[in-house]
């Protein structure tokens, strides 16, 4: 009798352990198998809305118009116009964006005899007055209603960190900006006032990246941050700390800094103030 009872208890214990093991293999709706989690719905591949061509970009989660334009050396306004994107610049995962201007619409062809021309009657046309632009003339709207507008008229640039430039602007060799070295964790500053339009790590070759829009023409980018202290939509001022210097591909302290003009990289040295030289002894 005792032996049978002992055997029954052992069987129940084995079932309980087996049940615990079964419960431990689930985390919510994610199955753990051989130490790896199966992909969740949020991690599943993005499905393209149409075929993706050589000159197209498939929008991924976390993509923005600014980041896609930056990656492809494009003006974000042109990218939006080519793809019928509104002034809010909203895009969705799975959307396929063209990276080149669409071909011009075909013009209707006319053959002789299709069109009859008649002389238009003369009309009194009032001369058009050219009104001079003064300080009181309202500027054209640059941002959609409700968006934060940053006044950058007459702003000046400043250096993005207190470090040493170890590599200059060499677009032919693949360097589209300036590389600074210093100490990991030292502050990274906004080089000019503006609005943060990207803060993330989805762009390969830039690490933790921050992009600031200064006006309708200029963007600045700050790559390889250890930490980012700003998020998309934040308004920043000149010299405001926005991140911390991190480590580059060689595992050494690095800040990669770029300035884009209408989507194209330009030499930042032409924008940054001259550094004071030490007095001669």
C-alpha positions as CSV (number, residue, x, y, z in Angstrom):
1,X,0.0,0.0,0.0
2,X,2.8,2.4,1.0
3,X,4.7,1.5,-2.2
4,X,1.7,2.2,-4.3
5,X,1.1,5.6,-2.5
6,X,4.8,6.5,-3.0
7,X,4.6,5.6,-6.7
8,X,1.5,7.8,-7.1
9,X,3.1,10.8,-5.5
10,X,6.2,10.4,-7.7
11,X,4.0,10.4,-10.8
12,X,2.1,13.5,-9.7
13,X,5.4,15.3,-9.0
14,X,6.7,14.4,-12.5
15,X,3.5,15.7,-14.0
16,X,3.8,19.0,-12.0
17,X,7.4,19.5,-13.2
18,X,6.4,18.7,-16.7
19,X,3.6,21.3,-16.4
20,X,6.0,23.9,-15.1
21,X,8.4,23.3,-18.0
22,X,5.6,23.7,-20.4
23,X,4.5,27.0,-18.9
24,X,8.1,28.2,-18.9
25,X,8.4,27.8,-22.7
26,X,5.8,30.6,-23.3
27,X,6.3,34.3,-22.8
28,X,2.9,35.9,-23.5
29,X,2.5,34.8,-27.1
30,X,6.1,34.2,-27.9
31,X,7.4,30.6,-27.8
32,X,10.9,30.0,-26.4
33,X,12.7,27.2,-28.3
34,X,16.3,26.3,-27.8
35,X,16.9,29.7,-26.0
36,X,15.5,31.7,-28.9
37,X,12.3,33.6,-29.2
38,X,10.1,33.3,-32.2
39,X,9.4,36.5,-34.1
40,X,6.5,38.6,-32.8
41,X,4.0,40.4,-35.1
42,X,5.9,43.6,-34.5
43,X,9.1,42.0,-35.7
44,X,7.7,40.3,-38.8
45,X,9.0,41.5,-42.2
46,X,7.2,44.4,-43.7
47,X,5.0,43.6,-46.7
48,X,5.5,45.9,-49.7
49,X,2.3,47.5,-51.1
50,X,3.7,47.0,-54.6
51,X,6.8,45.7,-56.3
52,X,10.0,47.3,-55.2
53,X,12.2,48.4,-58.1
54,X,15.9,49.4,-58.2
55,X,15.1,53.0,-57.7
56,X,12.5,52.4,-54.9
57,X,12.7,52.3,-51.1
58,X,10.5,50.0,-49.0
59,X,9.5,51.9,-45.9
60,X,10.4,50.0,-42.7
61,X,9.2,50.6,-39.2
62,X,10.9,53.6,-37.7
63,X,11.7,55.2,-41.1
64,X,11.0,58.9,-41.7
65,X,11.0,61.0,-44.8
66,X,14.0,62.9,-43.4
67,X,16.0,59.7,-42.7
68,X,15.3,58.2,-46.1
69,X,16.2,61.4,-47.9
70,X,19.4,61.7,-45.8
71,X,20.4,58.1,-46.5
72,X,20.0,58.7,-50.3
73,X,21.4,62.2,-50.5
74,X,18.1,63.7,-51.5
75,X,16.2,66.8,-50.6
76,X,13.3,65.7,-48.3
77,X,10.9,68.1,-50.1
78,X,11.6,66.5,-53.5
79,X,11.2,63.0,-52.1
80,X,7.9,64.0,-50.6
81,X,6.8,65.7,-53.9
82,X,7.7,62.7,-56.0
83,X,5.6,60.4,-53.9
84,X,2.6,62.6,-53.2
85,X,3.4,62.9,-49.5
86,X,1.6,65.7,-47.7
87,X,3.1,68.5,-45.7
88,X,2.9,66.4,-42.5
89,X,5.5,64.0,-44.1
90,X,3.7,61.0,-42.8
91,X,4.6,57.6,-44.3
92,X,3.7,54.0,-43.3
93,X,5.6,50.7,-43.2
94,X,5.1,48.8,-46.4
95,X,4.8,52.0,-48.5
96,X,7.1,52.0,-51.6
97,X,8.8,55.3,-52.3
98,X,10.4,56.3,-55.6
99,X,13.9,57.7,-55.1
100,X,14.0,59.5,-58.5
101,X,11.7,62.0,-60.1
102,X,8.9,60.5,-62.0
103,X,9.0,60.7,-65.8
104,X,7.2,63.8,-67.2
105,X,3.6,63.3,-68.3
106,X,3.2,62.7,-72.0
107,X,2.1,65.8,-74.0
108,X,-0.9,65.4,-76.3
109,X,0.0,65.3,-80.0
110,X,-1.9,67.3,-82.6
111,X,-1.9,66.8,-86.3
112,X,-2.6,69.4,-88.9
113,X,-6.2,70.3,-89.1
114,X,-7.0,69.2,-85.6
115,X,-6.8,72.6,-84.1
116,X,-8.2,75.8,-85.5
117,X,-6.6,79.0,-84.4
118,X,-8.4,82.4,-84.3
119,X,-7.1,85.7,-83.3
120,X,-8.0,86.6,-79.8
121,X,-9.7,89.9,-79.3
122,X,-7.6,92.6,-77.8
123,X,-8.3,93.3,-74.2
124,X,-7.3,96.0,-71.8
125,X,-4.8,94.3,-69.5
126,X,-3.9,96.1,-66.4
127,X,-0.2,96.2,-65.7
128,X,0.9,94.0,-62.9
129,X,2.5,95.9,-60.0
130,X,5.6,94.4,-58.4
131,X,5.2,94.9,-54.7
132,X,8.6,95.2,-53.0
133,X,9.2,92.7,-50.1
134,X,9.6,94.6,-46.9
135,X,10.0,93.7,-43.3
136,X,6.2,93.9,-43.0
137,X,5.7,91.4,-45.8
138,X,4.5,88.1,-44.3
139,X,6.7,85.2,-45.4
140,X,5.2,82.2,-47.2
141,X,4.3,79.3,-44.8
142,X,7.1,76.8,-44.5
143,X,5.4,74.3,-42.1
144,X,1.9,72.8,-41.9
145,X,-0.5,74.4,-39.5
146,X,0.1,73.4,-35.9
147,X,3.8,72.5,-36.6
148,X,6.6,74.0,-34.6
149,X,8.3,76.8,-36.7
150,X,11.9,77.5,-35.8
151,X,13.1,81.0,-36.7
152,X,16.6,80.5,-38.1
153,X,17.0,83.9,-39.8
154,X,20.5,85.0,-39.3
155,X,21.5,82.1,-37.1
156,X,25.2,81.2,-36.6
157,X,26.8,77.8,-36.4
158,X,28.9,76.5,-33.6
159,X,31.2,73.5,-33.2
160,X,29.2,70.3,-32.3
161,X,31.7,69.1,-29.6
162,X,35.0,70.1,-28.0
163,X,37.2,67.6,-29.7
164,X,39.9,67.2,-32.3
165,X,39.1,66.7,-36.0
166,X,40.8,63.5,-37.0
167,X,39.3,63.2,-40.5
168,X,38.1,66.0,-42.7
169,X,35.4,66.3,-45.4
170,X,36.5,63.8,-48.1
171,X,33.4,62.9,-50.2
172,X,35.5,61.2,-52.8
173,X,36.9,58.8,-50.1
174,X,33.4,58.3,-48.6
175,X,33.6,60.8,-45.7
176,X,30.7,63.3,-46.1
177,X,31.5,65.3,-43.0
178,X,34.0,65.8,-40.1
179,X,35.1,63.1,-37.7
180,X,35.9,64.3,-34.1
181,X,37.6,62.3,-31.4
182,X,37.6,63.1,-27.7
183,X,36.4,61.2,-24.6
184,X,33.5,58.8,-24.6
185,X,30.6,60.5,-22.8
186,X,31.6,64.1,-23.5
187,X,28.7,66.4,-24.6
188,X,27.5,66.7,-28.2
189,X,26.0,70.1,-29.0
190,X,23.4,71.3,-31.5
191,X,25.5,73.2,-34.1
192,X,22.6,75.6,-34.8
193,X,18.9,76.1,-33.7
194,X,16.3,73.9,-35.2
195,X,14.0,70.9,-34.7
196,X,15.0,67.3,-34.3
197,X,13.6,65.3,-37.2
198,X,15.3,62.0,-36.6
199,X,16.6,60.3,-33.4
200,X,17.4,56.6,-33.7
201,X,19.8,53.9,-35.0
202,X,18.1,52.6,-38.2
203,X,20.6,54.2,-40.6
204,X,23.5,51.9,-41.1
205,X,27.0,53.4,-40.7
206,X,25.9,56.2,-38.3
207,X,25.3,54.4,-35.0
208,X,23.0,56.3,-32.7
209,X,22.1,59.2,-35.0
210,X,20.5,62.6,-34.5
211,X,19.3,64.8,-37.4
212,X,18.3,68.4,-36.9
213,X,16.4,70.5,-39.5
214,X,17.5,74.1,-39.3
215,X,15.4,75.6,-42.1
216,X,14.0,74.5,-45.5
217,X,17.5,74.0,-46.8
218,X,19.9,72.9,-44.1
219,X,20.1,69.8,-42.0
220,X,22.9,68.7,-39.6
221,X,23.6,65.1,-38.5
222,X,25.4,63.7,-35.4
223,X,26.5,60.1,-35.6
224,X,27.9,57.5,-33.1
225,X,26.4,58.9,-30.0
226,X,26.6,56.9,-26.8
227,X,23.3,58.3,-25.7
228,X,20.7,60.5,-27.4
229,X,19.1,63.2,-25.1
230,X,16.6,64.5,-27.7
231,X,13.6,62.9,-29.5
232,X,11.9,63.6,-32.8
233,X,10.0,66.9,-32.6
234,X,12.2,68.5,-29.9
235,X,13.2,72.1,-30.6
236,X,16.8,72.8,-29.8
237,X,19.0,75.9,-29.5
238,X,22.6,76.6,-30.5
239,X,25.0,74.9,-28.2
240,X,22.3,72.8,-26.4
241,X,23.6,69.3,-25.4
242,X,21.8,66.8,-27.4
243,X,23.8,63.6,-26.9
244,X,27.1,62.1,-25.7
245,X,30.1,61.1,-27.8
246,X,30.2,57.3,-28.3
247,X,32.5,54.9,-30.0
248,X,32.9,54.5,-33.8
249,X,33.5,51.4,-35.9
250,X,37.1,51.1,-34.5
251,X,35.8,51.1,-31.0
252,X,37.5,54.5,-30.4
253,X,35.7,57.8,-29.3
254,X,34.1,59.3,-32.3
255,X,31.5,61.9,-33.4
256,X,30.6,62.0,-37.1
257,X,29.2,65.4,-38.0
258,X,27.6,66.4,-41.3
259,X,25.8,69.4,-42.8
260,X,23.4,68.8,-45.7
261,X,22.2,71.6,-48.1
262,X,19.2,70.6,-50.1
263,X,19.9,67.0,-49.3
264,X,23.5,67.1,-50.5
265,X,26.6,66.9,-48.1
266,X,28.6,70.1,-47.9
267,X,31.9,70.9,-46.2
268,X,31.0,71.9,-42.6
269,X,34.2,74.0,-42.3
270,X,32.5,76.6,-44.5
271,X,29.8,77.0,-41.9
272,X,31.6,76.6,-38.5
273,X,33.3,79.6,-36.9
274,X,37.1,79.7,-37.0
275,X,38.7,78.5,-33.9
276,X,41.0,80.9,-32.0
277,X,44.7,80.1,-32.6
278,X,47.1,80.1,-29.6
279,X,49.1,83.3,-29.2
280,X,52.6,83.2,-30.5
281,X,55.3,83.0,-27.9
